Amino acid sequence: MMTRTLNLGRGRKPASGTPLIRLVYLSVCAIPRGKGHFRAEMADIIYACERNNTPSSITGVLVHDRGRFIQLLEGPEDAVDCLFARIRSDSRHTRVAVLLREPCLERLVADWSMAFLNAGDAPLRDDAASDWQDISQEMLIARLLQARDELSVMRLPLAVWRKTPA
């Protein structure tokens, strides 16, 4: 069976002088379960990330954890803000809350257009079971780095993709 995975974006850097920001948000997943709908929607999200994030110089990690999305976005401030505005209006998310927004000098996830981790597939440490929004910024970043290090990239059959990749 053929599979498709995300492209690595090694060495991706914004134009000289463009400030980088790091944004982490939490949302409730509004994608219905059943009949492969969740997998198809996730395939669409990941395909859009692969197609759009590379030219925008955005990197990140998307974690699905027990019905919630936690996403780290890094890149040029204007590009991240534009993407986040689209995310806020996306019907696949509800109750979107910013957990962290800060300038950064270097990326934590420079190699991924968007990596996806299903916490059910690769469980986080026991202390990661607490609510994502009730932890310090340091612990939040540590959890996301752990997700990056224990990455389980979503692999999907080509038949699941709704659009033919370019």
N, C-alpha and C positions, 0 to 999 in steps of 0.2 A: 504494500500500500504506500502511495506517495504521501509525503508530509511536507509541510511548509513551515519554516521557522522565521523568526525575526532576523533581520540583518544587523550586524554589529556596526556601530558608528565610531570606530576607533579614531582618536585624534580630532574629533569634532570640536572646533573652537569657533566662537563668534568672531565677527569682524573686530579688528583692533579697536580698543577703546569702548566697546559695547559692554555695559555692565551686565553681569550675570546675577540671576536671582534663583533662590530655591523656594519652592512652594510645596507645602504638604496639605492635603485636604482629606476629609473624611466624608463619606456620603452613604446613604442607604441604597442598596441595589434594588432597583425597581424592575428588573428583568424577570419575567415569569419563568418558573421552572417547568420542565416537562417537554416531551416530544422534541428534544434537542434544541429548543429555543434558546436556552442560556448559552450553549456552545456556539450556536450560529451568531448570536449577538456579540459574544466575546471575540469571535473571529472577525466580525466587522470592525469592532473597536481596535483590535490589534492591527488589522490591515490598514485602517485609517492612520494609526500611529506611525506605522512603517512608511506609508506614503507621504504623510504631512510633516512628521517631526524632523526627519533628516534635513529637508531643505530649510526648515525653520531653526535648525541647530538646537533642538530640544531633546533632552534625554530624560529617562526616568524609570520608575518601577511602579507597577500597578499590582496591588495585593487585594485579593478577594478573601475576606475573613468573616465567615459566619453571617453572610447577608449584608456585609458592609464592604465598601471600596475604600482603600487607603492608597493614595497616590502621591508619589514624589515626582515633581517636575523641576527640571533645571534647564536654564538657558537664558538667552537675552530677555531682558525685562519686558519689552513690548511683545515679543512672541509668546512668552509664558502668559502674560495678562490676556492676550487675545485668545489663546487656547483655553484658558480657565473660564473666560466669558462663555465660550461655546459649551464647555462642560457643565456650567451652571444651568444652562438652558436645555441640556440634553435630558429627554424624558426617561432615560435609563438610570438616572440618579434622582434621589430626593434628599431633602435635609442636608444640603452641601454646607460644610463648615470648614473654614480655614483653620488649620492647627498650627501652621508655621509659615511665615513669609519673611525672608531675609536676604540681604545681598550675600553673595558668596564669591570667593576668589577662584575656587576650583570645584569641579563636579565630583560628587560621590559616585555617580553612575555614568561615567563618560562613555562606556562601551555599548550602551543600549538605547535604541530609538524609543523602545518601551518594552521592558521585560514584564512578564506576567507571572505572578506566583499565586497559586491557590493554596491558602493556608491549610486546607483540608488534605491536600496532596503532600505537602511537606510542612508538617506542623512546626510552629514556632516554639521557642522554649516555654516552659510552664508559666513563667512570669509574664509571658506575652498574652495570656488569656485575659488580663485585665483590660478595661476599656481604653482604647487608643487615645481618647481625648483627656483622660485623667492622669497622664504621665508627663514627666518633664520633657523639655525639648531635647535634652541629651539622650534620654531613653527612647524617645520617638525616633531620632536619627539612628540610634544603635539597633533598634528593631528593624528599620528599613535596610540598614547595612547587612543585618543578619539575613533578611529576605533575599538581598542581592547575592550573598555568599552561598545560600542554600537554594539557589534559584532552580525552579522547575518551570522551564519555558513551555508555554502551552504549544503542543504540537497537534495540528489538525489535518485530517485528510483534505485534499484539494476539493473534494465534492462538497465540503461544508462551506467553502468560501462562496459568498453570494456574487462577488465580482471577480473577474479574471484579473489577477495582478499584472501590472505593466511590466 
